[in-house]
Structure formats: C-alpha cells, structure tokens
C-alpha cells in the first residue's frame, strides 16, 4: 500500500506533468493547470485529485472539445488525476499550457 500522506492539498495550484494523457480521450494534456478542489484516498492507497482548471487552460479549448465532453456527460472544466500525474506550481511559475486539443 502506498504512503497515506498526500503530496498536495485542497487549494494548491498544480500543473499536469509531462507526458500525461487525458484519461477520457487519450489526448496529451501536459501543462494544463488549475486548483485542487478535492482530494480522495482510494482503496488501493493512492490519492486522486479533483482539479478545477484555470482560465488560462480553458482558453485553449475549442468548441469541438467542449462539445465532445458534453456529449460524453463529462465536465470540460474539471480533471481527476493521480498524484504522480501532477506537479505543484509555485506562485512565480508561469502557466505552461500550450496543448490545443480537438
């Protein structure tokens, strides 16, 4: 079982780590950023983070992606990711979002 102490907490500003794919559509989502809204400990001992995406990240979304999410009954403004898929952003870090998805 993994360590029960989570690395991130509610309110932390995080960025999706390099090489991470969208769990729903398989698109590259590295660099997306937002604030942790909720933290859950799964039965297997790993942490899952619910992230409200920030306006910088949302500004890259086109209508096609938003429609794709809505058609699948998914929120386009929210992500749920594992701890190893995230990195903490310092206040001095700039948003490195740059992946445009369809």
Chimera marker file (.cmm) of the C-alpha trace (Angstrom):
<marker_set name="trace">
<marker id="1" x="0.000" y="0.000" z="0.000" r="1" g="1" b="0" radius="0.5"/>
<marker id="2" x="1.227" y="3.498" z="-0.820" r="1" g="1" b="0" radius="0.5"/>
<marker id="3" x="2.033" y="6.203" z="1.685" r="1" g="1" b="0" radius="0.5"/>
<marker id="4" x="-1.171" y="7.605" z="3.207" r="1" g="1" b="0" radius="0.5"/>
<marker id="5" x="0.186" y="11.170" z="3.337" r="1" g="1" b="0" radius="0.5"/>
<marker id="6" x="-0.873" y="13.105" z="0.245" r="1" g="1" b="0" radius="0.5"/>
<marker id="7" x="1.590" y="15.354" z="-1.539" r="1" g="1" b="0" radius="0.5"/>
<marker id="8" x="-0.925" y="18.067" z="-2.476" r="1" g="1" b="0" radius="0.5"/>
<marker id="9" x="-3.782" y="19.673" z="-0.582" r="1" g="1" b="0" radius="0.5"/>
<marker id="10" x="-7.044" y="21.418" z="-1.412" r="1" g="1" b="0" radius="0.5"/>
<marker id="11" x="-6.367" y="24.862" z="-2.886" r="1" g="1" b="0" radius="0.5"/>
<marker id="12" x="-2.908" y="24.020" z="-4.252" r="1" g="1" b="0" radius="0.5"/>
<marker id="13" x="-2.172" y="25.242" z="-7.769" r="1" g="1" b="0" radius="0.5"/>
<marker id="14" x="-0.950" y="22.312" z="-9.867" r="1" g="1" b="0" radius="0.5"/>
<marker id="15" x="0.117" y="21.559" z="-13.415" r="1" g="1" b="0" radius="0.5"/>
<marker id="16" x="-0.293" y="18.292" z="-15.308" r="1" g="1" b="0" radius="0.5"/>
<marker id="17" x="3.101" y="16.596" z="-15.636" r="1" g="1" b="0" radius="0.5"/>
<marker id="18" x="4.925" y="15.872" z="-18.882" r="1" g="1" b="0" radius="0.5"/>
<marker id="19" x="3.570" y="13.004" z="-20.961" r="1" g="1" b="0" radius="0.5"/>
<marker id="20" x="0.201" y="12.698" z="-19.205" r="1" g="1" b="0" radius="0.5"/>
<marker id="21" x="-2.769" y="11.760" z="-21.375" r="1" g="1" b="0" radius="0.5"/>
<marker id="22" x="-6.418" y="12.663" z="-20.825" r="1" g="1" b="0" radius="0.5"/>
<marker id="23" x="-7.968" y="9.624" z="-19.094" r="1" g="1" b="0" radius="0.5"/>
<marker id="24" x="-11.176" y="10.003" z="-21.118" r="1" g="1" b="0" radius="0.5"/>
<marker id="25" x="-9.978" y="10.800" z="-24.654" r="1" g="1" b="0" radius="0.5"/>
<marker id="26" x="-6.256" y="9.977" z="-24.677" r="1" g="1" b="0" radius="0.5"/>
<marker id="27" x="-5.113" y="13.458" z="-25.742" r="1" g="1" b="0" radius="0.5"/>
<marker id="28" x="-1.888" y="14.934" z="-24.413" r="1" g="1" b="0" radius="0.5"/>
<marker id="29" x="-2.811" y="17.228" z="-21.506" r="1" g="1" b="0" radius="0.5"/>
<marker id="30" x="0.632" y="18.068" z="-20.134" r="1" g="1" b="0" radius="0.5"/>
<marker id="31" x="0.851" y="21.651" z="-18.937" r="1" g="1" b="0" radius="0.5"/>
<marker id="32" x="-2.835" y="22.053" z="-18.135" r="1" g="1" b="0" radius="0.5"/>
<marker id="33" x="-3.210" y="23.762" z="-14.766" r="1" g="1" b="0" radius="0.5"/>
<marker id="34" x="-5.752" y="24.516" z="-12.093" r="1" g="1" b="0" radius="0.5"/>
<marker id="35" x="-6.526" y="24.364" z="-8.375" r="1" g="1" b="0" radius="0.5"/>
<marker id="36" x="-7.148" y="21.234" z="-6.368" r="1" g="1" b="0" radius="0.5"/>
<marker id="37" x="-10.785" y="21.236" z="-5.333" r="1" g="1" b="0" radius="0.5"/>
<marker id="38" x="-10.995" y="17.847" z="-3.624" r="1" g="1" b="0" radius="0.5"/>
<marker id="39" x="-8.644" y="15.053" z="-2.536" r="1" g="1" b="0" radius="0.5"/>
<marker id="40" x="-9.642" y="11.395" z="-2.164" r="1" g="1" b="0" radius="0.5"/>
<marker id="41" x="-7.761" y="8.350" z="-0.899" r="1" g="1" b="0" radius="0.5"/>
<marker id="42" x="-8.636" y="5.284" z="-2.976" r="1" g="1" b="0" radius="0.5"/>
<marker id="43" x="-8.959" y="1.750" z="-1.589" r="1" g="1" b="0" radius="0.5"/>
<marker id="44" x="-5.628" y="0.838" z="-3.195" r="1" g="1" b="0" radius="0.5"/>
<marker id="45" x="-3.869" y="3.539" z="-1.133" r="1" g="1" b="0" radius="0.5"/>
<marker id="46" x="-3.322" y="6.034" z="-3.966" r="1" g="1" b="0" radius="0.5"/>
<marker id="47" x="-4.527" y="9.620" z="-3.996" r="1" g="1" b="0" radius="0.5"/>
<marker id="48" x="-6.857" y="11.076" z="-6.622" r="1" g="1" b="0" radius="0.5"/>
<marker id="49" x="-7.114" y="14.832" z="-7.093" r="1" g="1" b="0" radius="0.5"/>
<marker id="50" x="-10.122" y="16.717" z="-8.444" r="1" g="1" b="0" radius="0.5"/>
<marker id="51" x="-8.819" y="19.799" z="-10.256" r="1" g="1" b="0" radius="0.5"/>
<marker id="52" x="-10.797" y="22.857" z="-11.344" r="1" g="1" b="0" radius="0.5"/>
<marker id="53" x="-8.984" y="24.023" z="-14.476" r="1" g="1" b="0" radius="0.5"/>
<marker id="54" x="-7.917" y="27.660" z="-14.621" r="1" g="1" b="0" radius="0.5"/>
<marker id="55" x="-8.904" y="30.275" z="-17.214" r="1" g="1" b="0" radius="0.5"/>
<marker id="56" x="-5.535" y="30.035" z="-18.978" r="1" g="1" b="0" radius="0.5"/>
<marker id="57" x="-6.079" y="26.339" z="-19.637" r="1" g="1" b="0" radius="0.5"/>
<marker id="58" x="-9.746" y="26.781" z="-20.558" r="1" g="1" b="0" radius="0.5"/>
<marker id="59" x="-8.819" y="29.450" z="-23.102" r="1" g="1" b="0" radius="0.5"/>
<marker id="60" x="-7.175" y="26.749" z="-25.258" r="1" g="1" b="0" radius="0.5"/>
<marker id="61" x="-10.347" y="24.674" z="-25.566" r="1" g="1" b="0" radius="0.5"/>
<marker id="62" x="-12.226" y="24.841" z="-28.832" r="1" g="1" b="0" radius="0.5"/>
<marker id="63" x="-15.929" y="24.266" z="-29.308" r="1" g="1" b="0" radius="0.5"/>
<marker id="64" x="-15.231" y="20.758" z="-30.647" r="1" g="1" b="0" radius="0.5"/>
<marker id="65" x="-13.569" y="19.665" z="-27.412" r="1" g="1" b="0" radius="0.5"/>
<marker id="66" x="-16.288" y="21.231" z="-25.248" r="1" g="1" b="0" radius="0.5"/>
<marker id="67" x="-18.999" y="19.518" z="-27.330" r="1" g="1" b="0" radius="0.5"/>
<marker id="68" x="-17.131" y="16.204" z="-27.144" r="1" g="1" b="0" radius="0.5"/>
<marker id="69" x="-17.093" y="16.453" z="-23.342" r="1" g="1" b="0" radius="0.5"/>
<marker id="70" x="-20.724" y="17.475" z="-23.109" r="1" g="1" b="0" radius="0.5"/>
<marker id="71" x="-21.791" y="14.630" z="-25.410" r="1" g="1" b="0" radius="0.5"/>
<marker id="72" x="-19.957" y="12.191" z="-23.120" r="1" g="1" b="0" radius="0.5"/>
<marker id="73" x="-21.534" y="13.772" z="-19.997" r="1" g="1" b="0" radius="0.5"/>
<marker id="74" x="-18.123" y="14.979" z="-18.840" r="1" g="1" b="0" radius="0.5"/>
<marker id="75" x="-17.096" y="18.335" z="-17.426" r="1" g="1" b="0" radius="0.5"/>
<marker id="76" x="-14.616" y="20.115" z="-19.692" r="1" g="1" b="0" radius="0.5"/>
<marker id="77" x="-13.500" y="22.447" z="-16.879" r="1" g="1" b="0" radius="0.5"/>
<marker id="78" x="-12.507" y="19.741" z="-14.400" r="1" g="1" b="0" radius="0.5"/>
<marker id="79" x="-9.975" y="16.875" z="-14.204" r="1" g="1" b="0" radius="0.5"/>
<marker id="80" x="-9.435" y="13.944" z="-11.879" r="1" g="1" b="0" radius="0.5"/>
<marker id="81" x="-5.839" y="12.726" z="-11.841" r="1" g="1" b="0" radius="0.5"/>
<marker id="82" x="-3.478" y="10.584" z="-9.810" r="1" g="1" b="0" radius="0.5"/>
<marker id="83" x="-0.804" y="12.212" z="-7.657" r="1" g="1" b="0" radius="0.5"/>
<marker id="84" x="2.070" y="11.062" z="-9.904" r="1" g="1" b="0" radius="0.5"/>
<marker id="85" x="0.472" y="12.920" z="-12.842" r="1" g="1" b="0" radius="0.5"/>
<marker id="86" x="0.733" y="16.341" z="-11.175" r="1" g="1" b="0" radius="0.5"/>
<marker id="87" x="3.352" y="18.849" z="-10.121" r="1" g="1" b="0" radius="0.5"/>
<marker id="88" x="2.964" y="21.762" z="-7.734" r="1" g="1" b="0" radius="0.5"/>
<marker id="89" x="3.088" y="25.246" z="-9.242" r="1" g="1" b="0" radius="0.5"/>
<marker id="90" x="4.815" y="27.986" z="-7.289" r="1" g="1" b="0" radius="0.5"/>
<marker id="91" x="3.380" y="31.475" z="-7.364" r="1" g="1" b="0" radius="0.5"/>
<marker id="92" x="6.312" y="32.512" z="-9.579" r="1" g="1" b="0" radius="0.5"/>
<marker id="93" x="5.702" y="29.769" z="-12.170" r="1" g="1" b="0" radius="0.5"/>
<marker id="94" x="4.010" y="30.759" z="-15.372" r="1" g="1" b="0" radius="0.5"/>
<marker id="95" x="1.270" y="28.650" z="-16.890" r="1" g="1" b="0" radius="0.5"/>
<marker id="96" x="2.895" y="26.432" z="-19.494" r="1" g="1" b="0" radius="0.5"/>
<marker id="97" x="-0.374" y="25.367" z="-21.085" r="1" g="1" b="0" radius="0.5"/>
<marker id="98" x="0.080" y="25.088" z="-24.799" r="1" g="1" b="0" radius="0.5"/>
<marker id="99" x="-1.567" y="21.894" z="-25.936" r="1" g="1" b="0" radius="0.5"/>
<marker id="100" x="-4.518" y="22.566" z="-28.174" r="1" g="1" b="0" radius="0.5"/>
<marker id="101" x="-6.874" y="19.642" z="-28.396" r="1" g="1" b="0" radius="0.5"/>
<marker id="102" x="-9.764" y="18.845" z="-30.683" r="1" g="1" b="0" radius="0.5"/>
<link id1="1" id2="2" r="1" g="1" b="0" radius="0.2"/>
<link id1="2" id2="3" r="1" g="1" b="0" radius="0.2"/>
<link id1="3" id2="4" r="1" g="1" b="0" radius="0.2"/>
<link id1="4" id2="5" r="1" g="1" b="0" radius="0.2"/>
<link id1="5" id2="6" r="1" g="1" b="0" radius="0.2"/>
<link id1="6" id2="7" r="1" g="1" b="0" radius="0.2"/>
<link id1="7" id2="8" r="1" g="1" b="0" radius="0.2"/>
<link id1="8" id2="9" r="1" g="1" b="0" radius="0.2"/>
<link id1="9" id2="10" r="1" g="1" b="0" radius="0.2"/>
<link id1="10" id2="11" r="1" g="1" b="0" radius="0.2"/>
<link id1="11" id2="12" r="1" g="1" b="0" radius="0.2"/>
<link id1="12" id2="13" r="1" g="1" b="0" radius="0.2"/>
<link id1="13" id2="14" r="1" g="1" b="0" radius="0.2"/>
<link id1="14" id2="15" r="1" g="1" b="0" radius="0.2"/>
<link id1="15" id2="16" r="1" g="1" b="0" radius="0.2"/>
<link id1="16" id2="17" r="1" g="1" b="0" radius="0.2"/>
<link id1="17" id2="18" r="1" g="1" b="0" radius="0.2"/>
<link id1="18" id2="19" r="1" g="1" b="0" radius="0.2"/>
<link id1="19" id2="20" r="1" g="1" b="0" radius="0.2"/>
<link id1="20" id2="21" r="1" g="1" b="0" radius="0.2"/>
<link id1="21" id2="22" r="1" g="1" b="0" radius="0.2"/>
<link id1="22" id2="23" r="1" g="1" b="0" radius="0.2"/>
<link id1="23" id2="24" r="1" g="1" b="0" radius="0.2"/>
<link id1="24" id2="25" r="1" g="1" b="0" radius="0.2"/>
<link id1="25" id2="26" r="1" g="1" b="0" radius="0.2"/>
<link id1="26" id2="27" r="1" g="1" b="0" radius="0.2"/>
<link id1="27" id2="28" r="1" g="1" b="0" radius="0.2"/>
<link id1="28" id2="29" r="1" g="1" b="0" radius="0.2"/>
<link id1="29" id2="30" r="1" g="1" b="0" radius="0.2"/>
<link id1="30" id2="31" r="1" g="1" b="0" radius="0.2"/>
<link id1="31" id2="32" r="1" g="1" b="0" radius="0.2"/>
<link id1="32" id2="33" r="1" g="1" b="0" radius="0.2"/>
<link id1="33" id2="34" r="1" g="1" b="0" radius="0.2"/>
<link id1="34" id2="35" r="1" g="1" b="0" radius="0.2"/>
<link id1="35" id2="36" r="1" g="1" b="0" radius="0.2"/>
<link id1="36" id2="37" r="1" g="1" b="0" radius="0.2"/>
<link id1="37" id2="38" r="1" g="1" b="0" radius="0.2"/>
<link id1="38" id2="39" r="1" g="1" b="0" radius="0.2"/>
<link id1="39" id2="40" r="1" g="1" b="0" radius="0.2"/>
<link id1="40" id2="41" r="1" g="1" b="0" radius="0.2"/>
<link id1="41" id2="42" r="1" g="1" b="0" radius="0.2"/>
<link id1="42" id2="43" r="1" g="1" b="0" radius="0.2"/>
<link id1="43" id2="44" r="1" g="1" b="0" radius="0.2"/>
<link id1="44" id2="45" r="1" g="1" b="0" radius="0.2"/>
<link id1="45" id2="46" r="1" g="1" b="0" radius="0.2"/>
<link id1="46" id2="47" r="1" g="1" b="0" radius="0.2"/>
<link id1="47" id2="48" r="1" g="1" b="0" radius="0.2"/>
<link id1="48" id2="49" r="1" g="1" b="0" radius="0.2"/>
<link id1="49" id2="50" r="1" g="1" b="0" radius="0.2"/>
<link id1="50" id2="51" r="1" g="1" b="0" radius="0.2"/>
<link id1="51" id2="52" r="1" g="1" b="0" radius="0.2"/>
<link id1="52" id2="53" r="1" g="1" b="0" radius="0.2"/>
<link id1="53" id2="54" r="1" g="1" b="0" radius="0.2"/>
<link id1="54" id2="55" r="1" g="1" b="0" radius="0.2"/>
<link id1="55" id2="56" r="1" g="1" b="0" radius="0.2"/>
<link id1="56" id2="57" r="1" g="1" b="0" radius="0.2"/>
<link id1="57" id2="58" r="1" g="1" b="0" radius="0.2"/>
<link id1="58" id2="59" r="1" g="1" b="0" radius="0.2"/>
<link id1="59" id2="60" r="1" g="1" b="0" radius="0.2"/>
<link id1="60" id2="61" r="1" g="1" b="0" radius="0.2"/>
<link id1="61" id2="62" r="1" g="1" b="0" radius="0.2"/>
<link id1="62" id2="63" r="1" g="1" b="0" radius="0.2"/>
<link id1="63" id2="64" r="1" g="1" b="0" radius="0.2"/>
<link id1="64" id2="65" r="1" g="1" b="0" radius="0.2"/>
<link id1="65" id2="66" r="1" g="1" b="0" radius="0.2"/>
<link id1="66" id2="67" r="1" g="1" b="0" radius="0.2"/>
<link id1="67" id2="68" r="1" g="1" b="0" radius="0.2"/>
<link id1="68" id2="69" r="1" g="1" b="0" radius="0.2"/>
<link id1="69" id2="70" r="1" g="1" b="0" radius="0.2"/>
<link id1="70" id2="71" r="1" g="1" b="0" radius="0.2"/>
<link id1="71" id2="72" r="1" g="1" b="0" radius="0.2"/>
<link id1="72" id2="73" r="1" g="1" b="0" radius="0.2"/>
<link id1="73" id2="74" r="1" g="1" b="0" radius="0.2"/>
<link id1="74" id2="75" r="1" g="1" b="0" radius="0.2"/>
<link id1="75" id2="76" r="1" g="1" b="0" radius="0.2"/>
<link id1="76" id2="77" r="1" g="1" b="0" radius="0.2"/>
<link id1="77" id2="78" r="1" g="1" b="0" radius="0.2"/>
<link id1="78" id2="79" r="1" g="1" b="0" radius="0.2"/>
<link id1="79" id2="80" r="1" g="1" b="0" radius="0.2"/>
<link id1="80" id2="81" r="1" g="1" b="0" radius="0.2"/>
<link id1="81" id2="82" r="1" g="1" b="0" radius="0.2"/>
<link id1="82" id2="83" r="1" g="1" b="0" radius="0.2"/>
<link id1="83" id2="84" r="1" g="1" b="0" radius="0.2"/>
<link id1="84" id2="85" r="1" g="1" b="0" radius="0.2"/>
<link id1="85" id2="86" r="1" g="1" b="0" radius="0.2"/>
<link id1="86" id2="87" r="1" g="1" b="0" radius="0.2"/>
<link id1="87" id2="88" r="1" g="1" b="0" radius="0.2"/>
<link id1="88" id2="89" r="1" g="1" b="0" radius="0.2"/>
<link id1="89" id2="90" r="1" g="1" b="0" radius="0.2"/>
<link id1="90" id2="91" r="1" g="1" b="0" radius="0.2"/>
<link id1="91" id2="92" r="1" g="1" b="0" radius="0.2"/>
<link id1="92" id2="93" r="1" g="1" b="0" radius="0.2"/>
<link id1="93" id2="94" r="1" g="1" b="0" radius="0.2"/>
<link id1="94" id2="95" r="1" g="1" b="0" radius="0.2"/>
<link id1="95" id2="96" r="1" g="1" b="0" radius="0.2"/>
<link id1="96" id2="97" r="1" g="1" b="0" radius="0.2"/>
<link id1="97" id2="98" r="1" g="1" b="0" radius="0.2"/>
<link id1="98" id2="99" r="1" g="1" b="0" radius="0.2"/>
<link id1="99" id2="100" r="1" g="1" b="0" radius="0.2"/>
<link id1="100" id2="101" r="1" g="1" b="0" radius="0.2"/>
<link id1="101" id2="102" r="1" g="1" b="0" radius="0.2"/>
</marker_set>
